[in-house]
């Protein structure tokens, strides 16, 4: 099983470990594309106040987040820590990697892949510094990062997916970097979390960001801790229902497209 995750906007500080080694990251096929983004991002964030204004505009930073520019300028020399410790926020709080038992931690290291505007995608054990660069950024030289990553991802991701289930929990911006195709898509399941409320005797379902992220994190944690290993979307639906989730599944209408799963929640 390969689980595709979005990163978090907020991130833990860079660690005290050795500086970044691009060649040490998983999916080495992405190396050249990573170097191109890294070079332009560091150059963008290095300079005087007028350069800082440009960097803030490109990265979409509010005045309170301008400190992220200096962080990006030091990406080559900053300390690193495992990606699983860098990413924070609602989904990662619910996943709570640090408290997984050893067996579940090994499963997480094998199966979790975090998408990133800067790195393309990394495993949770890959050592990276803290950074700020979302997939929605359009760099002056490289252009839109979603488009920048499509070619390299098309080469690297099918091999990473192997022959098993692909559980796609990415947000829309990160899904632009790689779209499963062909037989890989047929064993891919996307997940939407809907909050169910009864209003005046009528059920209403809505997408709520906090429920969405927390439920996805908790769902991945449950799959890891129980050792559940569904091989395709049908088995995933069965596994989630056995874990107590209310799941509604829509098989693909045509070949070469993913399954769509709705997970219905009433409260966290």
ZAPAFI-360775 format. One line per field, with one value per atom (N, C-alpha, C): residue number from 1; residue in one letter; atom name; x, y, z. Coordinates in nm, 2 decimals. Layout:
N
num = c(NUM ...) $
residuo = c(a ...) $
atomo = c(CA ...) $
c1 = c(X ...) $
c2 = c(Y ...) $
c3 = c(Z ...) $
END
This chain:
268
num = c(1 1 1 2 2 2 3 3 3 4 4 4 5 5 5 6 6 6 7 7 7 8 8 8 9 9 9 10 10 10 11 11 11 12 12 12 13 13 13 14 14 14 15 15 15 16 16 16 17 17 17 18 18 18 19 19 19 20 20 20 21 21 21 22 22 22 23 23 23 24 24 24 25 25 25 26 26 26 27 27 27 28 28 28 29 29 29 30 30 30 31 31 31 32 32 32 33 33 33 34 34 34 35 35 35 36 36 36 37 37 37 38 38 38 39 39 39 40 40 40 41 41 41 42 42 42 43 43 43 44 44 44 45 45 45 46 46 46 47 47 47 48 48 48 49 49 49 50 50 50 51 51 51 52 52 52 53 53 53 54 54 54 55 55 55 56 56 56 57 57 57 58 58 58 59 59 59 60 60 60 61 61 61 62 62 62 63 63 63 64 64 64 65 65 65 66 66 66 67 67 67 68 68 68 69 69 69 70 70 70 71 71 71 72 72 72 73 73 73 74 74 74 75 75 75 76 76 76 77 77 77 78 78 78 79 79 79 80 80 80 81 81 81 82 82 82 83 83 83 84 84 84 85 85 85 86 86 86 87 87 87 88 88 88 89 89 89 90 90 90 91 91 91 92 92 92 93 93 93 94 94 94 95 95 95 96 96 96 97 97 97 98 98 98 99 99 99 100 100 100 101 101 101 102 102 102 103 103 103 104 104 104 105 105 105 106 106 106 107 107 107 108 108 108 109 109 109 110 110 110 111 111 111 112 112 112 113 113 113 114 114 114 115 115 115 116 116 116 117 117 117 118 118 118 119 119 119 120 120 120 121 121 121 122 122 122 123 123 123 124 124 124 125 125 125 126 126 126 127 127 127 128 128 128 129 129 129 130 130 130 131 131 131 132 132 132 133 133 133 134 134 134 135 135 135 136 136 136 137 137 137 138 138 138 139 139 139 140 140 140 141 141 141 142 142 142 143 143 143 144 144 144 145 145 145 146 146 146 147 147 147 148 148 148 149 149 149 150 150 150 151 151 151 152 152 152 153 153 153 154 154 154 155 155 155 156 156 156 157 157 157 158 158 158 159 159 159 160 160 160 161 161 161 162 162 162 163 163 163 164 164 164 165 165 165 166 166 166 167 167 167 168 168 168 169 169 169 170 170 170 171 171 171 172 172 172 173 173 173 174 174 174 175 175 175 176 176 176 177 177 177 178 178 178 179 179 179 180 180 180 181 181 181 182 182 182 183 183 183 184 184 184 185 185 185 186 186 186 187 187 187 188 188 188 189 189 189 190 190 190 191 191 191 192 192 192 193 193 193 194 194 194 195 195 195 196 196 196 197 197 197 198 198 198 199 199 199 200 200 200 201 201 201 202 202 202 203 203 203 204 204 204 205 205 205 206 206 206 207 207 207 208 208 208 209 209 209 210 210 210 211 211 211 212 212 212 213 213 213 214 214 214 215 215 215 216 216 216 217 217 217 218 218 218 219 219 219 220 220 220 221 221 221 222 222 222 223 223 223 224 224 224 225 225 225 226 226 226 227 227 227 228 228 228 229 229 229 230 230 230 231 231 231 232 232 232 233 233 233 234 234 234 235 235 235 236 236 236 237 237 237 238 238 238 239 239 239 240 240 240 241 241 241 242 242 242 243 243 243 244 244 244 245 245 245 246 246 246 247 247 247 248 248 248 249 249 249 250 250 250 251 251 251 252 252 252 253 253 253 254 254 254 255 255 255 256 256 256 257 257 257 258 258 258 259 259 259 260 260 260 261 261 261 262 262 262 263 263 263 264 264 264 265 265 265 266 266 266 267 267 267 268 268 268) $
residuo = c(x x x x x x x x x x x x x x x x x x x x x x x x x x x x x x x x x x x x x x x x x x x x x x x x x x x x x x x x x x x x x x x x x x x x x x x x x x x x x x x x x x x x x x x x x x x x x x x x x x x x x x x x x x x x x x x x x x x x x x x x x x x x x x x x x x x x x x x x x x x x x x x x x x x x x x x x x x x x x x x x x x x x x x x x x x x x x x x x x x x x x x x x x x x x x x x x x x x x x x x x x x x x x x x x x x x x x x x x x x x x x x x x x x x x x x x x x x x x x x x x x x x x x x x x x x x x x x x x x x x x x x x x x x x x x x x x x x x x x x x x x x x x x x x x x x x x x x x x x x x x x x x x x x x x x x x x x x x x x x x x x x x x x x x x x x x x x x x x x x x x x x x x x x x x x x x x x x x x x x x x x x x x x x x x x x x x x x x x x x x x x x x x x x x x x x x x x x x x x x x x x x x x x x x x x x x x x x x x x x x x x x x x x x x x x x x x x x x x x x x x x x x x x x x x x x x x x x x x x x x x x x x x x x x x x x x x x x x x x x x x x x x x x x x x x x x x x x x x x x x x x x x x x x x x x x x x x x x x x x x x x x x x x x x x x x x x x x x x x x x x x x x x x x x x x x x x x x x x x x x x x x x x x x x x x x x x x x x x x x x x x x x x x x x x x x x x x x x x x x x x x x x x x x x x x x x x x x x x x x x x x x x x x x x x x x x x x x x x x x x x x x x x x x x x x x x x x x x x x x x x x x x x x x x x x x x x x x x x x x x x x x x x x x x x x x x x x x x x x x x x x x x x x x x x x x x x x x x x x x x x x x x x x x x x x x x x x x x x x x x x x x x x x x x x x x x x x x x x x x x x x x x x x x x x x x x x x x x x x x x x x x x x x x x x x x x x x x x x x x x x x x x x) $
atomo = c(N CA C N CA C N CA C N CA C N CA C N CA C N CA C N CA C N CA C N CA C N CA C N CA C N CA C N CA C N CA C N CA C N CA C N CA C N CA C N CA C N CA C N CA C N CA C N CA C N CA C N CA C N CA C N CA C N CA C N CA C N CA C N CA C N CA C N CA C N CA C N CA C N CA C N CA C N CA C N CA C N CA C N CA C N CA C N CA C N CA C N CA C N CA C N CA C N CA C N CA C N CA C N CA C N CA C N CA C N CA C N CA C N CA C N CA C N CA C N CA C N CA C N CA C N CA C N CA C N CA C N CA C N CA C N CA C N CA C N CA C N CA C N CA C N CA C N CA C N CA C N CA C N CA C N CA C N CA C N CA C N CA C N CA C N CA C N CA C N CA C N CA C N CA C N CA C N CA C N CA C N CA C N CA C N CA C N CA C N CA C N CA C N CA C N CA C N CA C N CA C N CA C N CA C N CA C N CA C N CA C N CA C N CA C N CA C N CA C N CA C N CA C N CA C N CA C N CA C N CA C N CA C N CA C N CA C N CA C N CA C N CA C N CA C N CA C N CA C N CA C N CA C N CA C N CA C N CA C N CA C N CA C N CA C N CA C N CA C N CA C N CA C N CA C N CA C N CA C N CA C N CA C N CA C N CA C N CA C N CA C N CA C N CA C N CA C N CA C N CA C N CA C N CA C N CA C N CA C N CA C N CA C N CA C N CA C N CA C N CA C N CA C N CA C N CA C N CA C N CA C N CA C N CA C N CA C N CA C N CA C N CA C N CA C N CA C N CA C N CA C N CA C N CA C N CA C N CA C N CA C N CA C N CA C N CA C N CA C N CA C N CA C N CA C N CA C N CA C N CA C N CA C N CA C N CA C N CA C N CA C N CA C N CA C N CA C N CA C N CA C N CA C N CA C N CA C N CA C N CA C N CA C N CA C N CA C N CA C N CA C N CA C N CA C N CA C N CA C N CA C N CA C N CA C N CA C N CA C N CA C N CA C N CA C N CA C N CA C N CA C N CA C N CA C N CA C N CA C N CA C N CA C N CA C N CA C N CA C N CA C N CA C N CA C N CA C N CA C N CA C N CA C N CA C N CA C N CA C N CA C N CA C N CA C N CA C N CA C N CA C N CA C N CA C N CA C N CA C N CA C N CA C N CA C N CA C N CA C N CA C N CA C N CA C N CA C N CA C N CA C N CA C N CA C N CA C) $
c1 = c(0.08 0.00 0.09 0.06 0.12 0.02 0.05 -0.04 0.02 -0.05 -0.01 -0.07 0.02 -0.03 0.01 -0.07 -0.03 0.07 0.15 0.24 0.15 0.22 0.15 0.20 0.12 0.16 0.26 0.22 0.32 0.41 0.53 0.63 0.72 0.77 0.86 0.99 1.07 1.19 1.29 1.39 1.49 1.56 1.61 1.68 1.82 1.90 2.04 2.12 2.06 2.13 2.21 2.28 2.36 2.28 2.35 2.28 2.22 2.13 2.06 2.15 2.12 2.19 2.08 2.07 1.96 1.97 2.10 2.12 2.08 2.05 2.01 1.86 1.78 1.64 1.58 1.47 1.40 1.36 1.33 1.29 1.40 1.52 1.63 1.60 1.50 1.46 1.42 1.38 1.33 1.45 1.57 1.68 1.70 1.70 1.73 1.62 1.49 1.38 1.39 1.43 1.45 1.55 1.67 1.78 1.73 1.65 1.61 1.52 1.43 1.34 1.42 1.51 1.59 1.68 1.74 1.83 1.75 1.63 1.56 1.50 1.45 1.39 1.49 1.61 1.72 1.76 1.77 1.81 1.70 1.57 1.46 1.46 1.50 1.49 1.62 1.72 1.84 1.86 1.88 1.90 1.86 1.83 1.80 1.64 1.60 1.46 1.37 1.41 1.33 1.31 1.42 1.42 1.32 1.32 1.23 1.09 1.06 0.92 0.88 0.97 0.93 0.91 1.00 0.99 0.85 0.82 0.69 0.57 0.58 0.47 0.46 0.57 0.58 0.53 0.57 0.54 0.40 0.34 0.21 0.21 0.32 0.34 0.27 0.20 0.15 0.27 0.25 0.36 0.41 0.32 0.36 0.44 0.45 0.52 0.65 0.69 0.81 0.94 0.94 1.05 1.08 0.98 1.00 1.09 1.11 1.20 1.35 1.38 1.52 1.54 1.44 1.45 1.48 1.41 1.44 1.58 1.63 1.76 1.87 1.84 1.94 1.92 1.84 1.80 1.92 2.03 2.14 2.23 2.22 2.31 2.24 2.10 2.03 2.04 2.02 2.01 1.89 1.89 1.77 1.72 1.60 1.54 1.45 1.40 1.32 1.19 1.15 1.03 0.91 0.90 0.79 0.78 0.90 0.90 0.89 0.91 0.90 0.76 0.68 0.54 0.45 0.37 0.29 0.14 0.06 -0.08 -0.18 -0.30 -0.41 -0.40 -0.37 -0.35 -0.24 -0.13 -0.01 -0.02 -0.10 -0.13 -0.21 -0.31 -0.40 -0.32 -0.23 -0.15 -0.05 0.01 0.10 0.20 0.29 0.39 0.48 0.51 0.61 0.56 0.43 0.38 0.34 0.37 0.34 0.43 0.38 0.47 0.57 0.68 0.79 0.74 0.65 0.60 0.52 0.44 0.36 0.45 0.56 0.65 0.72 0.76 0.82 0.72 0.59 0.50 0.48 0.49 0.48 0.59 0.71 0.83 0.82 0.76 0.75 0.64 0.53 0.41 0.37 0.42 0.38 0.47 0.41 0.48 0.41 0.49 0.44 0.48 0.38 0.40 0.45 0.52 0.58 0.61 0.59 0.62 0.77 0.85 1.00 1.06 1.02 1.09 1.02 0.90 0.82 0.75 0.82 0.76 0.87 0.85 0.95 0.89 0.97 0.93 0.95 0.88 0.88 1.02 1.10 1.24 1.34 1.31 1.40 1.43 1.56 1.60 1.60 1.51 1.50 1.50 1.53 1.52 1.37 1.34 1.21 1.21 1.10 1.09 0.95 0.94 0.81 0.80 0.72 0.70 0.59 0.47 0.36 0.35 0.28 0.26 0.20 0.12 0.05 0.14 0.27 0.36 0.40 0.42 0.47 0.60 0.71 0.84 0.87 0.94 0.96 1.03 1.12 1.19 1.13 1.09 1.03 0.88 0.81 0.67 0.60 0.47 0.39 0.45 0.46 0.53 0.45 0.32 0.24 0.28 0.29 0.33 0.48 0.56 0.71 0.73 0.64 0.66 0.60 0.51 0.44 0.52 0.62 0.70 0.79 0.86 0.94 0.86 0.74 0.65 0.60 0.57 0.52 0.62 0.75 0.86 0.87 0.86 0.90 0.79 0.67 0.56 0.51 0.49 0.44 0.53 0.66 0.75 0.73 0.71 0.69 0.56 0.46 0.33 0.33 0.43 0.44 0.31 0.27 0.15 0.03 0.04 -0.06 -0.15 -0.23 -0.32 -0.25 -0.31 -0.26 -0.38 -0.35 -0.45 -0.42 -0.49 -0.46 -0.54 -0.47 -0.53 -0.48 -0.43 -0.38 -0.49 -0.46 -0.55 -0.53 -0.62 -0.63 -0.50 -0.44 -0.32 -0.21 -0.20 -0.09 -0.12 -0.25 -0.29 -0.25 -0.23 -0.19 -0.05 0.03 0.17 0.18 0.08 0.08 -0.07 -0.11 -0.24 -0.22 -0.26 -0.24 -0.32 -0.26 -0.32 -0.31 -0.39 -0.39 -0.43 -0.36 -0.39 -0.36 -0.26 -0.23 -0.36 -0.42 -0.54 -0.65 -0.66 -0.77 -0.75 -0.63 -0.61 -0.58 -0.63 -0.62 -0.75 -0.75 -0.87 -0.85 -0.93 -0.93 -1.03 -1.01 -1.10 -1.14 -1.28 -1.33 -1.40 -1.38 -1.45 -1.56 -1.68 -1.80 -1.86 -1.89 -1.96 -2.11 -2.17 -2.32 -2.39 -2.48 -2.57 -2.71 -2.80 -2.94 -3.00 -3.05 -3.11 -3.26 -3.34 -3.49 -3.53 -3.47 -3.51 -3.45 -3.36 -3.30 -3.15 -3.09 -2.94 -2.88 -2.78 -2.70 -2.55 -2.48 -2.34 -2.25 -2.15 -2.06 -1.91 -1.83 -1.68 -1.63 -1.57 -1.52 -1.37 -1.28 -1.14 -1.09 -1.13 -1.07 -1.11 -1.24 -1.28 -1.20 -1.19 -1.12 -0.98 -0.90 -0.76 -0.75 -0.82 -0.81 -0.85 -0.96 -1.01 -0.91 -0.85 -0.76 -0.63 -0.59 -0.47 -0.51 -0.62 -0.66 -0.68 -0.74 -0.76 -0.63 -0.53 -0.40 -0.34 -0.35 -0.29 -0.36 -0.49 -0.56 -0.51 -0.49 -0.45 -0.31 -0.22 -0.08 -0.08 -0.15 -0.14 -0.20 -0.30 -0.37 -0.30 -0.20 -0.13 -0.22 -0.33 -0.42 -0.34 -0.36 -0.29 -0.38 -0.48 -0.57 -0.49 -0.52 -0.45 -0.51 -0.64 -0.71 -0.82 -0.89 -0.99 -1.11 -1.15 -1.25 -1.21 -1.09 -1.04 -1.02 -0.99 -0.98 -1.11 -1.22 -1.35 -1.38 -1.36 -1.39 -1.31 -1.18 -1.09 -1.13 -1.17 -1.21 -1.34 -1.44 -1.56 -1.54 -1.44 -1.41 -1.35 -1.28 -1.22 -1.33 -1.45 -1.55 -1.59 -1.53 -1.56 -1.68 -1.76 -1.88 -1.83 -1.82 -1.76 -1.87 -1.88 -1.96 -1.86 -1.87 -1.77 -1.84 -1.77 -1.81 -1.71 -1.74 -1.64 -1.62 -1.51 -1.49 -1.59 -1.63 -1.73 -1.67 -1.54 -1.47 -1.33 -1.27 -1.13 -1.03 -0.93 -0.82 -0.85 -0.95 -0.98 -0.99 -0.97 -0.97 -1.11 -1.11 -1.23 -1.24 -1.37 -1.39 -1.46 -1.40 -1.46 -1.50 -1.62 -1.67 -1.67 -1.60 -1.60 -1.69 -1.80 -1.90 -1.87 -1.86 -1.84 -1.94 -1.97 -2.06 -1.99 -1.88 -1.80 -1.66 -1.56 -1.42 -1.41) $
c2 = c(-0.12 0.00 0.12 0.22 0.35 0.45 0.54 0.64 0.78 0.85 0.98 1.09 1.17 1.27 1.41 1.51 1.65 1.68 1.79 1.84 1.92 1.99 2.09 2.23 2.33 2.47 2.50 2.48 2.50 2.38 2.41 2.31 2.33 2.22 2.23 2.30 2.36 2.42 2.31 2.36 2.27 2.21 2.09 2.01 2.05 1.97 2.00 1.90 1.82 1.72 1.78 1.69 1.74 1.81 1.90 1.97 1.88 1.94 1.87 1.80 1.67 1.60 1.55 1.63 1.59 1.45 1.40 1.27 1.16 1.20 1.10 1.08 1.16 1.16 1.04 0.99 0.88 0.93 0.84 0.87 0.96 0.90 0.97 1.02 0.96 1.01 1.16 1.21 1.35 1.44 1.39 1.47 1.60 1.59 1.71 1.81 1.77 1.86 1.92 1.85 1.91 2.01 1.99 2.08 2.21 2.20 2.32 2.41 2.35 2.42 2.48 2.40 2.45 2.57 2.56 2.67 2.80 2.79 2.91 2.96 2.88 2.92 2.99 2.94 3.00 3.13 3.14 3.27 3.37 3.33 3.42 3.48 3.40 3.44 3.50 3.52 3.58 3.72 3.82 3.96 4.06 4.18 4.30 4.30 4.42 4.43 4.43 4.48 4.48 4.33 4.26 4.11 4.04 4.08 4.02 4.04 4.16 4.20 4.11 4.09 4.00 3.86 3.81 3.67 3.65 3.75 3.74 3.73 3.81 3.81 3.68 3.62 3.50 3.38 3.38 3.27 3.29 3.41 3.43 3.45 3.52 3.53 3.66 3.65 3.77 3.83 3.96 4.02 3.94 3.87 3.79 3.67 3.63 3.51 3.55 3.67 3.71 3.64 3.59 3.52 3.39 3.34 3.22 3.24 3.37 3.40 3.37 3.41 3.39 3.24 3.17 3.02 2.96 3.00 2.95 2.98 3.10 3.14 3.05 2.98 2.90 2.75 2.71 2.57 2.48 2.53 2.44 2.41 2.50 2.49 2.46 2.47 2.45 2.30 2.27 2.14 2.07 1.94 1.86 1.77 1.72 1.62 1.53 1.42 1.34 1.41 1.39 1.47 1.44 1.32 1.29 1.38 1.44 1.54 1.68 1.71 1.84 1.88 1.79 1.83 1.82 1.92 1.94 1.97 2.01 2.04 1.93 1.96 1.87 1.73 1.70 1.57 1.49 1.56 1.50 1.48 1.57 1.55 1.43 1.41 1.29 1.16 1.17 1.05 1.02 1.12 1.11 1.00 1.02 0.92 0.88 0.98 0.95 0.85 0.83 0.73 0.60 0.58 0.45 0.34 0.22 0.11 0.08 0.01 -0.02 -0.08 -0.17 -0.24 -0.14 -0.06 0.04 0.15 0.18 0.28 0.23 0.10 0.04 0.05 0.02 0.03 0.17 0.26 0.40 0.44 0.40 0.43 0.38 0.26 0.20 0.26 0.30 0.33 0.48 0.56 0.70 0.79 0.86 0.95 1.09 1.19 1.33 1.41 1.47 1.55 1.69 1.76 1.89 1.97 2.10 2.19 2.20 2.18 2.19 2.06 1.95 1.82 1.73 1.76 1.67 1.57 1.48 1.39 1.33 1.31 1.25 1.14 1.05 0.95 1.02 0.96 1.03 1.02 0.93 0.92 1.00 1.06 1.15 1.27 1.31 1.42 1.55 1.64 1.77 1.88 2.01 2.12 2.18 2.26 2.33 2.43 2.45 2.54 2.59 2.68 2.73 2.74 2.66 2.66 2.56 2.61 2.53 2.49 2.39 2.34 2.45 2.54 2.65 2.76 2.76 2.87 2.86 2.98 3.00 3.07 3.00 3.06 3.14 3.25 3.33 3.25 3.17 3.09 2.96 2.88 2.75 2.75 2.86 2.86 2.78 2.74 2.67 2.54 2.52 2.40 2.27 2.28 2.16 2.11 2.20 2.16 2.12 2.18 2.14 2.00 1.95 1.82 1.71 1.74 1.64 1.54 1.59 1.50 1.40 1.46 1.37 1.28 1.32 1.23 1.12 1.15 1.04 0.93 0.97 0.87 0.79 0.86 0.80 0.73 0.78 0.73 0.60 0.56 0.42 0.31 0.33 0.23 0.24 0.36 0.37 0.30 0.31 0.25 0.10 0.04 -0.10 -0.17 -0.28 -0.35 -0.34 -0.26 -0.26 -0.14 -0.13 -0.02 0.12 0.22 0.36 0.43 0.48 0.55 0.70 0.78 0.92 1.01 1.07 1.16 1.31 1.34 1.47 1.57 1.70 1.81 1.84 1.92 1.94 2.00 2.09 2.16 2.05 1.96 1.86 1.75 1.73 1.63 1.67 1.80 1.84 1.79 1.75 1.71 1.57 1.48 1.35 1.30 1.25 1.19 1.04 0.95 0.81 0.78 0.70 0.67 0.51 0.47 0.33 0.24 0.12 0.02 0.07 0.17 0.22 0.30 0.37 0.45 0.35 0.24 0.14 0.08 0.09 0.04 0.16 0.28 0.40 0.44 0.48 0.53 0.67 0.76 0.90 0.90 0.99 1.00 1.14 1.15 1.28 1.25 1.35 1.33 1.43 1.38 1.47 1.46 1.58 1.59 1.58 1.49 1.47 1.54 1.63 1.69 1.68 1.67 1.66 1.80 1.87 2.00 1.99 2.02 2.02 1.88 1.78 1.65 1.60 1.68 1.64 1.64 1.53 1.51 1.60 1.68 1.76 1.72 1.71 1.67 1.78 1.82 1.92 1.88 1.94 1.92 2.03 1.98 2.07 2.04 2.14 2.12 2.04 2.09 2.03 1.88 1.85 1.71 1.63 1.69 1.62 1.58 1.67 1.65 1.55 1.58 1.49 1.35 1.33 1.20 1.12 1.19 1.13 1.08 1.17 1.13 1.01 1.01 0.90 0.77 0.78 0.67 0.60 0.68 0.62 0.56 0.62 0.57 0.43 0.42 0.30 0.19 0.22 0.12 0.07 0.16 0.13 0.05 0.09 0.02 -0.12 -0.14 -0.27 -0.36 -0.31 -0.39 -0.43 -0.36 -0.38 -0.36 -0.45 -0.43 -0.46 -0.37 -0.39 -0.38 -0.47 -0.48 -0.40 -0.36 -0.28 -0.20 -0.11 -0.03 -0.11 -0.22 -0.30 -0.35 -0.40 -0.44 -0.33 -0.21 -0.09 -0.06 -0.06 -0.03 -0.12 -0.25 -0.35 -0.33 -0.30 -0.27 -0.15 -0.04 0.08 0.05 -0.02 -0.05 -0.14 -0.23 -0.31 -0.23 -0.12 -0.03 0.07 0.06 0.15 0.27 0.29 0.40 0.38 0.49 0.48 0.52 0.43 0.45 0.43 0.52 0.50 0.50 0.40 0.38 0.40 0.47 0.48 0.42 0.30 0.24 0.33 0.33 0.41 0.38 0.49 0.47 0.42 0.43 0.38 0.33 0.25 0.20 0.31 0.29 0.39 0.51 0.50 0.61 0.55 0.64 0.59 0.57 0.49 0.48 0.61 0.65 0.76 0.71 0.74 0.70 0.82 0.82 0.92 0.86 0.92 0.88 0.98 0.93 1.01 1.02 1.14 1.16 1.26 1.24 1.33 1.42 1.37 1.44 1.39 1.47 1.42 1.31) $
c3 = c(0.00 0.00 0.00 -0.09 -0.09 -0.05 0.05 0.09 0.05 -0.02 -0.07 0.02 0.09 0.18 0.13 0.17 0.15 0.26 0.24 0.35 0.44 0.53 0.62 0.58 0.59 0.57 0.68 0.81 0.92 0.93 0.97 0.99 1.11 1.17 1.28 1.24 1.33 1.29 1.24 1.16 1.11 1.23 1.21 1.32 1.33 1.41 1.44 1.36 1.28 1.20 1.09 1.02 0.90 0.80 0.72 0.62 0.51 0.43 0.33 0.23 0.20 0.09 -0.01 -0.12 -0.21 -0.26 -0.28 -0.33 -0.23 -0.10 0.00 0.01 -0.06 -0.05 -0.13 -0.09 -0.17 -0.31 -0.39 -0.53 -0.60 -0.62 -0.67 -0.82 -0.88 -1.02 -1.02 -0.90 -0.89 -0.86 -0.86 -0.81 -0.89 -1.02 -1.11 -1.09 -1.08 -1.06 -0.92 -0.82 -0.69 -0.69 -0.75 -0.75 -0.82 -0.93 -1.00 -0.91 -0.84 -0.75 -0.63 -0.57 -0.46 -0.50 -0.62 -0.67 -0.68 -0.75 -0.77 -0.64 -0.55 -0.43 -0.34 -0.33 -0.25 -0.31 -0.44 -0.50 -0.48 -0.49 -0.47 -0.33 -0.24 -0.10 -0.04 -0.13 -0.08 -0.15 -0.06 -0.12 -0.02 -0.07 0.01 0.03 0.08 0.12 0.00 -0.11 -0.23 -0.28 -0.27 -0.31 -0.21 -0.09 0.01 -0.02 -0.07 -0.11 -0.23 -0.32 -0.43 -0.39 -0.30 -0.25 -0.18 -0.10 -0.02 -0.12 -0.23 -0.32 -0.39 -0.44 -0.51 -0.42 -0.30 -0.20 -0.14 -0.16 -0.10 0.05 0.10 0.25 0.30 0.41 0.48 0.56 0.60 0.68 0.79 0.86 0.98 0.94 0.82 0.78 0.70 0.70 0.62 0.67 0.80 0.85 0.77 0.70 0.62 0.51 0.47 0.35 0.40 0.52 0.57 0.58 0.62 0.64 0.50 0.40 0.27 0.22 0.25 0.20 0.26 0.37 0.44 0.41 0.32 0.30 0.28 0.21 0.18 0.31 0.41 0.52 0.65 0.65 0.77 0.81 0.94 0.99 0.94 0.95 0.89 1.00 0.98 1.06 0.97 1.02 0.93 0.89 0.77 0.72 0.81 0.87 0.96 1.08 1.11 1.23 1.18 1.06 1.00 0.98 0.93 0.90 1.03 1.05 1.17 1.12 1.21 1.17 1.20 1.17 1.21 1.17 1.04 0.99 1.06 1.07 1.13 1.28 1.35 1.49 1.51 1.42 1.44 1.40 1.30 1.27 1.38 1.44 1.56 1.54 1.44 1.41 1.52 1.61 1.72 1.82 1.83 1.93 1.86 1.74 1.67 1.73 1.74 1.79 1.68 1.71 1.61 1.48 1.49 1.37 1.28 1.34 1.27 1.21 1.28 1.23 1.11 1.11 0.99 0.87 0.90 0.79 0.74 0.83 0.79 0.70 0.73 0.66 0.52 0.50 0.37 0.29 0.35 0.28 0.26 0.35 0.34 0.25 0.16 0.07 0.08 0.12 0.14 0.02 -0.05 -0.16 -0.11 -0.20 -0.16 -0.28 -0.27 -0.38 -0.40 -0.30 -0.31 -0.34 -0.28 -0.29 -0.39 -0.44 -0.52 -0.43 -0.37 -0.28 -0.20 -0.07 0.02 0.11 0.15 0.25 0.39 0.49 0.62 0.69 0.64 0.70 0.63 0.52 0.45 0.53 0.54 0.62 0.54 0.58 0.51 0.62 0.57 0.66 0.65 0.74 0.74 0.62 0.56 0.44 0.42 0.32 0.29 0.14 0.08 -0.07 -0.11 -0.13 -0.15 -0.30 -0.33 -0.47 -0.56 -0.50 -0.57 -0.62 -0.57 -0.61 -0.76 -0.81 -0.95 -0.94 -0.96 -0.95 -1.08 -1.07 -1.19 -1.31 -1.28 -1.38 -1.42 -1.32 -1.35 -1.38 -1.33 -1.35 -1.25 -1.28 -1.18 -1.14 -1.01 -0.96 -0.99 -0.99 -1.02 -1.16 -1.25 -1.39 -1.39 -1.32 -1.31 -1.27 -1.18 -1.12 -1.21 -1.30 -1.37 -1.44 -1.52 -1.60 -1.51 -1.41 -1.33 -1.24 -1.20 -1.12 -1.21 -1.33 -1.42 -1.44 -1.43 -1.44 -1.31 -1.20 -1.07 -0.99 -1.00 -0.91 -0.94 -1.07 -1.10 -1.03 -1.03 -0.97 -0.82 -0.76 -0.61 -0.57 -0.66 -0.63 -0.63 -0.71 -0.71 -0.77 -0.71 -0.76 -0.67 -0.56 -0.46 -0.47 -0.36 -0.34 -0.34 -0.40 -0.38 -0.31 -0.19 -0.11 -0.12 -0.20 -0.23 -0.14 -0.05 0.05 0.03 -0.09 -0.12 -0.14 -0.11 -0.14 -0.29 -0.34 -0.48 -0.54 -0.47 -0.52 -0.54 -0.45 -0.46 -0.56 -0.58 -0.68 -0.82 -0.85 -0.98 -1.02 -0.93 -0.96 -1.02 -0.98 -1.04 -1.04 -1.15 -1.16 -1.20 -1.12 -1.15 -1.28 -1.37 -1.49 -1.52 -1.61 -1.65 -1.54 -1.53 -1.43 -1.29 -1.27 -1.14 -1.09 -1.18 -1.14 -1.09 -1.15 -1.12 -0.98 -0.93 -0.79 -0.69 -0.74 -0.65 -0.60 -0.47 -0.41 -0.36 -0.40 -0.34 -0.23 -0.13 -0.01 0.01 0.03 0.08 0.21 0.30 0.44 0.44 0.47 0.48 0.62 0.67 0.80 0.78 0.85 0.84 0.96 0.93 1.03 0.99 1.09 1.06 1.10 1.00 1.01 0.98 1.07 1.05 1.00 1.05 1.01 0.88 0.82 0.69 0.71 0.66 0.67 0.57 0.61 0.52 0.54 0.43 0.43 0.38 0.45 0.40 0.42 0.34 0.36 0.45 0.56 0.66 0.68 0.66 0.65 0.78 0.90 1.02 1.03 1.00 1.00 0.90 0.78 0.67 0.71 0.76 0.79 0.91 1.01 1.13 1.10 1.03 1.00 0.91 0.81 0.73 0.81 0.90 0.98 1.07 1.13 1.22 1.14 1.02 0.94 0.90 0.86 0.83 0.95 1.06 1.19 1.22 1.20 1.23 1.14 1.01 0.92 0.95 0.99 1.03 1.16 1.26 1.39 1.39 1.30 1.30 1.20 1.12 1.02 0.90 0.89 0.77 0.64 0.55 0.42 0.30 0.28 0.16 0.03 -0.06 -0.19 -0.30 -0.28 -0.38 -0.31 -0.39 -0.32 -0.26 -0.32 -0.25 -0.12 -0.11 0.02 0.12 0.07 0.16 0.22 0.14 0.19 0.30 0.28 0.38 0.51 0.49 0.61 0.69 0.62 0.69 0.77 0.71 0.77 0.90 0.89 1.00 1.11 1.08 1.18 1.23 1.18 1.24 1.16 1.04 0.96 0.87 0.86 0.77 0.63 0.54 0.40 0.30 0.20 0.08 -0.04 -0.12 -0.23 -0.36 -0.45 -0.59 -0.68 -0.74 -0.83 -0.95 -1.02 -1.14 -1.25 -1.32 -1.43 -1.55 -1.56 -1.68 -1.64 -1.72 -1.69 -1.69 -1.61 -1.60 -1.51 -1.42 -1.33 -1.19 -1.09 -0.95 -0.89 -0.78 -0.70 -0.62 -0.58 -0.50 -0.37 -0.26 -0.13 -0.05 0.01 0.10 0.24 0.33 0.47 0.55 0.61 0.67 0.82 0.87 1.02 1.07 1.20 1.27 1.37 1.42 1.52 1.52 1.57 1.57 1.67) $
END
